[in-house]
Amino acid sequence: MNKKLKLLIVEDEEAIRNGLMDLFVYHGYEVDYAAEGRSGLEKSLSGAFDLILLDVMLPGINGFEICERIREKDREQPIIMLTAKSSDEEIILGLSLGADDYVAKPFSVAQLVLRVQAVLRRSRVVQSQQQTIALGENVELDVLNLSARVGSRCITFTRREMEILQYLHANAERPVSRGELLNKVWGYARDLDLETRTVDIHIAKLRRKIEPDPASPRFLVTIRGAGYRLKGSSSP
């Protein structure tokens, strides 16, 4: 018998929380919850969950701080944040702090289930045996340890960020569209109609990490009308 995947739902609105718990129990998950920030943080840091659904607005400690604290301890923990639909600032901040994706309220429960399934599926994919990727002369990515040396600086990545760079490196001869990245890196079905900025925000965050001048990228470039391309990469 397969072990059930465990979800943690951190949500203070009782009606939403109970609805989400019922939804994911119905779909075969083991579900735990926290109704406020401090218990949400404690449970999130336990390492006991396959994925965390994390609301932004929480009493005690907000979702942003919880996400940041999780990423300080674990760069691979899958996290999907629940945000207010009208708040671009929440979306950008949540992804910048290391969330894998966001779902804006009010959301389609069917789409939420598909996105949770996709993130979990990708998190269990066996990683490439490729160990290093060089960008130009001054950037060397350590794929297995989710880190890089940029000149004299050492920086870290989330698993999702490294997967983006790996996929772009493997397809460096051509531009890769946002839709292809959502399909191949996030695991979302090609026919899943998503209104999401997660790819663009992850790309912007990666540029701040690896580019000498993020405003004029040398490595992670935009090909107008086609997507993104990783230039100057090689496998030492």
N, C-alpha and C positions, 0 to 999 in steps of 0.2 A: 504494500500500500504506500502510495506516495505521500510524503510529508506535506502538510498544508503550508502554504506560504503565509507569513505573518505580516499584517499591516498594523501600523499605529496611526490613528486619526487624532490629530490635535486640533480641536474645534470647540469653541465656547458656546456656540448657539446650539441649544439642546435639540431642536427640531432637525437641523441640518446634520448634526452629529449622529443622532439616532437613525436618520434616513440613510446616511453613508454606511453605518455599521450594518444595518439590515441588508443593504445592497451588496456589500462585499461578502458577508456571510452567505448570502444566497448564491454568490458566484464561487463559493468554495474556499474562501480565505479564512484564516484565523485572525480575529480582529481584537485589538485592544484600543483604549482611548485615553485621552487626557482632556479635561475641560478647562484647563487654565495653563498659563505659561510655565510655572515652576515644575509642576508634575510632568508637563510635556517635555521640558528640558531633561529632567532626570530619566524619563523613559527613553527619550531619543538617544541619550548617551550610553544606554545599556548595551547597545549592539545586538539586541534581541530581535530586530525587525528587518524584514526583507525590503520594505519600503515605508516611507513616512509621508502621509498626507498632512501638510502643515498650513494652518490658517495664519494669516498675517496679523490680524487684530485680535490679540489675546490679553486677558487680564494678567497682571504680574510681570511676565516677560513676553515681549512680542515675538512673532515668528521670525523676524529678521535676525534677532539676537540668537534665537535657538538654531537657526540655519548656520549662522557664523560659528557658533560653538561646536556644532556637529562637525563642520568642515575642519576645524582646528584639530579634531581627534581622528576623523575618518574621511578621507577624500573619495571613498567609493560608495558610501551609503546613498542609495537612491532616495531622492527627495522631490516631491511635487508640491508646489505651494499653491494655496487657494487665495486669490486676490480679488479686490473689488474691480468690476469690469471697467470702470472709468479711470482707473488710476495707473497711468503709464509709469509713474515714479515707483510704485510698488513693484511692478513687473520688472523694471530695469534693476532695481536694488536687489530684489530676491534672486534673480539670475546672476547678478554680479557677485553675490555672496556665496554662490555655489549650488543653487538649486538646479536640478536637471531640467525642469520644465515648470510651467505654471498653468493653472486652469482658472479662468476668470468667472466670477459669479455674476449672474446666475448661469449655471452650466447644464449641459445635456448629460444626464447620468449615463447614457449609452456611450457617449464619447469619452467620458471620464473613465469608465471601465476599460475601454480600448486603450486609452493612453497609459493607464496603470499597467495593463498587461504588456504593452510594448516596452515600457521602461524596465519592467521586471525581466522580460525576455532578453533584452540587450544586456542587462547587468549580469546574466548568467552565461553569456557567450564566452567561450574560451578565447583569451587574448592572443594576439599575434606573438610568435616567438621572436619577432624582430626586436632588438634591444635598443638601438640608437638610431636617431635621425639627425643629420646635420643640416643646418640652414646657413648657407654662406660660410664664412670663416669663423664667426664668433658665437654661433648658437648651436648647442648640441643637446638634443632631447634624450633623456633617459626614460624610455617607454615603460619599462617594468616598474620603476620606482616613482613614476608620475612627477618627474622633476626635470629641470634643465639648467644648464649653465649658459648664461648670456653675458659674454665677456667675463668679468670677475664676479658677477652676481649669480646666486643660486635661487631659482624660483620654483614654485610647486604648481601642480595642475590638479584639477579634479579628473576622475576617470572619463567623464564626458568630454572635457576639453581635449584630452589626449587622443580619444577616439576620433574626434574631428580632424586633428592633425594627421593621424595615421591614415585615415581614409583619403584625405586630400593628397598626402604623399604617395599613396598607392595609385592614385589617378592623376598624377602631376602633369601628365601630357595634355590634359584638357580641363576646361572649367567644369565645376560641379554645381548643380543647381541647388537652391534651398530645398526643393521637394525631394531631391535625391538624398540630401543629408538627413532630412527628417525620416526618410525610409530606411536608409542604410545605417545611420548612427543612432537615431532614436528608436527605430523599429516600427514607425507608424506606417500603416498601409497607405499605398499610393492614392487610393480612392477615398481616404479619410479627409473630409473637407475641414481643414484647420485654419482658423484665424489666429496666427501666432507669430510673435516676433522673436521667439527663442533662438533661432539660428543667427539672426543679425546681432542680437545682444551677446551671444557667445563669441561670435567673430570679433566684435569690438573689444571684448575682454581679452581675447587671445592676442590681438594686436598690441594692447597695452603691455602685455607681458613679453612679447618676442621681438617687436619692431623697434629699431632705433628711433623712429619718428612715426608714431601710430597714425598721425594725420596724413602721412605720405608713405604708405606701406610698401616695402620692398619685397617681402616674402608672401604675405597673405593678402592677395590683391583681388579686387572686384573686377570681373569682366562684365561690362554693362550688358544687361539683357540676357546673360547666360549663367551667372552665379559667381563662384569663388574658385581661385586657383592658387596652389602653393608653388611658388617659384624658388629655384635655387636649392631644392632639397636633395639630399643624397643619403645613402646608407653606408656609413663607414665600414 
